[in-house]
Amino acid sequence: MKTSKKKKKNKKKSTIILETIITTINPDHTVHIAPMGIREEEGCVVIAPFKPSTTLENLERSGCAVINMTDDVRIFAGCLTGRRDWPTVPAEVIEGRRLKAALSHIEIEVKHCKEDELRPKFYCEVKHRETHLPFTGFNRAKAAVLEAAVLVSRLHMLSAGKVDTEIEYLRIAIDKTAGDQEREAWKWLMERIQEFREQETAGEDMV
Ligand SMILES: Cc1cc2nc3c(=O)[nH]c(=O)nc-3n(C[C@H](O)[C@H](O)[C@H](O)COP(=O)(O)O)c2cc1C
């Protein structure tokens, strides 16, 4: 009885996290595109970039951003493999740009920031919401590309064995359910893993 009470107390309240593409404006007025999870807290949309981050710097300076919902997983994989040049169009009510491929987007303004050494939290107010295209349904390969993209963003923190085991499992969904976009995105991510390992080996050889 005592144990179950303790368990309940320690249980963290889960919050839904949506994987999105955040577009912010750089000091030279170009657009910066980065995959990031968002959540809702205290009636605000929360963006939490790990330091260092261009998105973080842009949010601090401009105080606004666009949150893009897209099912084109090449954009997630592309941003993590040096392919950040995706078409954008002007936002409606803020000084920003949204992805042309967005199914829907939200324009936000930063209300306040909870400082943190590793991962500050930006609490944002929604200024505008718009839907552009219909949601066409779940696809396992799209989800697999997202998971692989998260692994690629953490290659420096994960063991090669863990990455290989997870990739092996995710590949099943790619082989069974991917279309051309998902196959292309998957290829970019696999190339990146290969590249990372080659760089690591080259680094070890230098020692
Ligand atoms: C699905 C997905 C979700 C991510 N969510 C976050 C996030 O919430 N915070 C973060 O700092 N990085 C996140 N990343 C990693 C960033 O996209 C990546 O490190 C990026 O380069 C951020 O840095 P930047 O703002 O300098 O571009 C995510 C990556 C993927 C694929």
The ligand as an SDF file (V2000), in Angstrom:
LIG
                    3D

 31 33  0  0  0  0  0  0  0  0999 V2000
   11.1630   15.4990  -34.0360 C   0  0  0  0  0  0  0  0  0  0  0  0
   12.2390   16.3850  -33.4530 C   0  0  0  0  0  0  0  0  0  0  0  0
   11.9650   17.1590  -32.3210 C   0  0  0  0  0  0  0  0  0  0  0  0
   12.9430   17.9770  -31.7630 C   0  0  0  0  0  0  0  0  0  0  0  0
   12.6400   18.7520  -30.6670 N   0  0  0  0  0  0  0  0  0  0  0  0
   13.5740   19.5750  -30.1520 C   0  0  0  0  0  0  0  0  0  0  0  0
   13.2700   20.4100  -29.0360 C   0  0  0  0  0  0  0  0  0  0  0  0
   12.1470   20.4250  -28.5130 O   0  0  0  0  0  0  0  0  0  0  0  0
   14.2650   21.2210  -28.5750 N   0  0  0  0  0  0  0  0  0  0  0  0
   15.5190   21.2560  -29.1390 C   0  0  0  0  0  0  0  0  0  0  0  0
   16.3650   22.0070  -28.7070 O   0  0  0  0  0  0  0  0  0  0  0  0
   15.8210   20.4650  -30.1820 N   0  0  0  0  0  0  0  0  0  0  0  0
   14.8960   19.6360  -30.7090 C   0  0  0  0  0  0  0  0  0  0  0  0
   15.2110   18.8430  -31.7760 N   0  0  0  0  0  0  0  0  0  0  0  0
   16.5710   18.9260  -32.3660 C   0  0  0  0  0  0  0  0  0  0  0  0
   16.7020   20.2000  -33.1780 C   0  0  0  0  0  0  0  0  0  0  0  0
   15.8180   20.2420  -34.2710 O   0  0  0  0  0  0  0  0  0  0  0  0
   18.1050   20.4260  -33.7310 C   0  0  0  0  0  0  0  0  0  0  0  0
   19.0650   20.1880  -32.7580 O   0  0  0  0  0  0  0  0  0  0  0  0
   18.2190   21.8300  -34.2400 C   0  0  0  0  0  0  0  0  0  0  0  0
   19.4140   21.9760  -34.8850 O   0  0  0  0  0  0  0  0  0  0  0  0
   17.9710   22.8770  -33.1680 C   0  0  0  0  0  0  0  0  0  0  0  0
   18.9240   23.8580  -33.1200 O   0  0  0  0  0  0  0  0  0  0  0  0
   18.7790   25.2710  -33.8790 P   0  0  0  0  0  0  0  0  0  0  0  0
   17.6830   26.0610  -33.2510 O   0  0  0  0  0  0  0  0  0  0  0  0
   20.1410   25.8550  -33.6720 O   0  0  0  0  0  0  0  0  0  0  0  0
   18.5100   24.9390  -35.3270 O   0  0  0  0  0  0  0  0  0  0  0  0
   14.2440   18.0160  -32.3520 C   0  0  0  0  0  0  0  0  0  0  0  0
   14.5190   17.2300  -33.4790 C   0  0  0  0  0  0  0  0  0  0  0  0
   13.5290   16.4110  -34.0210 C   0  0  0  0  0  0  0  0  0  0  0  0
   13.8460   15.5990  -35.2250 C   0  0  0  0  0  0  0  0  0  0  0  0
  1  2  1  0
  2  3  1  0
  2 30  2  0
  3  4  2  0
  4  5  1  0
  4 28  1  0
  5  6  2  0
  6  7  1  0
  6 13  1  0
  7  8  2  0
  7  9  1  0
  9 10  1  0
 10 11  2  0
 10 12  1  0
 12 13  2  0
 13 14  1  0
 14 15  1  0
 14 28  1  0
 15 16  1  0
 16 17  1  0
 16 18  1  0
 18 19  1  0
 18 20  1  0
 20 21  1  0
 20 22  1  0
 22 23  1  0
 23 24  1  0
 24 25  2  0
 24 26  1  0
 24 27  1  0
 28 29  2  0
 29 30  1  0
 30 31  1  0
M  END
$$$$
